[in-house]
Every structure is written in C-alpha cells, then in structure tokens.
Amino acid sequence: WLNARFYIVDSQLNPVPIGVLGELCIGGIGVARGYLNRADLTAEKFVANPFVPGERLYRTGDLARWMPDGNVDFIGRMDYQVKIRGYRIELGEIETAIQRVPGVRQAVVIDRTDERGHKYLCGYITGEAELRIEEVQAELEAGLPAHMVPARLM
C-alpha cells in the first residue's frame, strides 16, 4: 500500500486514539476520483483530506480500531451493507423492494452463513394476509439484480 494512507476517525474526521472505534478512511494517490455516475455518493464518500491539503479521503463505512501493535482490527460495517460473493449489498434496499410487494407489511433482510461457510441473504416477511412466497420471490427477481434477491424468504 505504497500509494495509500489509512486513518481511523470519528464522525468529524478527527483521529481516534488507539483502541477506540471509528471509521476507516483511506487517502493517497491510489484513491479513486469517485463513483461512476453517482455525484451524490461521490460527494458523501470522497471528502477533502484534513491531514494532507489538496488530497481526497475515501470514507469506507468500515468500523475499525487501531491495535497497540499498529494493526487494524476490522469490526464490521457502520451501515447495513454486507458483502456476499464480492458484491456489496445494502440490506435496506432489498427491504424496501420487498415492502413494495402488495400485501407485505414488514420485511427484514439479514445475511446468514450456511454449514459450508458460504454467506447468503435471508428475508423475513410479515403480511396483511397470507402471502405466497413464490409471488414475492418473482416480484423481487423482476426488480432487483440477481445478487440482491434473498436465497430464502420466510
């Protein structure tokens, strides 16, 4: 990582002490210019680096802390994003799509791990009346990329 610098900061981009949780940020010439066709997300995630004038800082959304030996301990995500088979997935997007299906009252999507150690998406749904899982699944397949459709719905 010769072209990158790592920072762990609080919500105001102030460095946090060793052992304190914060957001992992990356700076340096190896940082991208932004997201393709996503000016709003670029403005949110790619900010001015307060430690190096004229440089950009990428806010990863990863929760981490510095260890006393200088290593970084990754704790998880600050949001509801998960990574499955290389795809970063916002669980809230899937929940919103499920709640648009007629008859669905509430939905929660989580990532689970099967007995072989592979992650998958699982959706839990409550409805106004009895719901047919096959119909909910078909609606999701028609409106979401395949990697965002829960493998299991209950």
N, C-alpha and C positions, 0 to 999 in steps of 0.2 A: 504494500500500500504506500508506495513512494509518492503518489500523487494525491494522497488523501490525509486529512487530519480528522480525528474523532473527538467529539465533545459530548459531555452529558450535562444537560442544562435543565433549569426549571422552566415554568411557563413564560417567564420574562426573558429567557435566553441568558440567564446568569448561571455560571458554572456551579455545580453542586459538589459538596465535599465527598471524599471517599466514603463509600458505603451507603450514601443517600440515593434514593431512586430519582431518576429524571428521564428526560427524553434523549435518546441517542441522535446526534446530528453529525453530518459529515460535511467537511469543507475541503477545499483544494481544487487543483486544476482538473482532477478526474471527475468532478461533479457535473452532471448533465445541465443543460440550459433550462430544461423544463419538460412538461408533459406535452405531447403532440396534440394540438387542437383542444387543449384544456387550459385556457388562460386563467380561469378561476382557481383551479387546483395548483397550477404553477405559482400563482401569487401567494397561495396559502403555504405551500411546502418549500419553495425556494426563496429564501429571505436573505437580506444583507447580513453578512458575517460580522458580528460585533467585535470579533477578535482580530480580523485581518481586513483592513479597509479595501474596498473595491472587489472583494471576493463574495461569492454566494455560499450559502449554507443550506444543505438539504435536511429538512426535518423528517426523520424516518417514521415517526409514530411508534417506534420501539421503546419499551420501557427497559431501562438498564441501570447499572450502577458500577462504579469503579471499585475494584477489589484492592486491598492493601498491596498486593504483589504487582499491580499495574494492569492486570487482565480485566476484561469487561464481562460482567455477569448479565446475560440477557434474561429478563424476567418474563417478557411477553409483549403484547400489544397494548397501546393506550386506548385504542378504539375497539370496535367489534370486527376487525379484519382478521381473517385466518388465511393460511397458505396451505393449499392442497394440490398435490401433483404439479407444483410450480406456479399455480395460479393464485394471485392474491384476491380474496373474495370478501366483500363487505356483506356480513350476515344481514344487516338491516335492509339492504336492497332486496334480498330474497324474501324477507318477512313482509315487506311492503307489497311485493308481487303476489304473494300468497293471499294477503288480506284484500286484494282487489278481486279475487275469485268470488263470485256470488255465493252467499251462504256462509262464508268464513267470517267468524267473529274475531278470533285472535290467532296469531302464529308466532312461534319462536323457532329459530333455526340455530343449531349448535354443530360443532364439529366433534366427531367421535372417532375412536380408533378401534379397528377390528382385531381379531385374535392374531392376525399376521403382522400387526403394527401399521397397517395402512389407514390413513385418515379418509373420512367420508362425511358428507353432510346429512344431517337428520333433522326433519321438520316435525314439529308438534303443533297440531291444529285443533281449535275448538270451533264449532259451527252453530248457526242458528237452529238448524235441524240436522238430520243425518246427512253426512257428506259422503260422496263416493270418491275414494282416494284416487281412482283411475282418472276421474274427470279433473281433479285438482292437478294431478301429475301432467295430464295432457295440456292444460292451460299454461302451466309453467314451461313445459317444453316448447310451446308455441311462442312464448315471450321472453325467454331467458337463454343465454348461451348454455350449452350442454354442461359445462363445468360448474354452473351455478344451480342446477336442478338437483334438489336433495335426492340421494340414493334411496332414502327411506322416509316415508311420511306416516305419521300416526295421529 
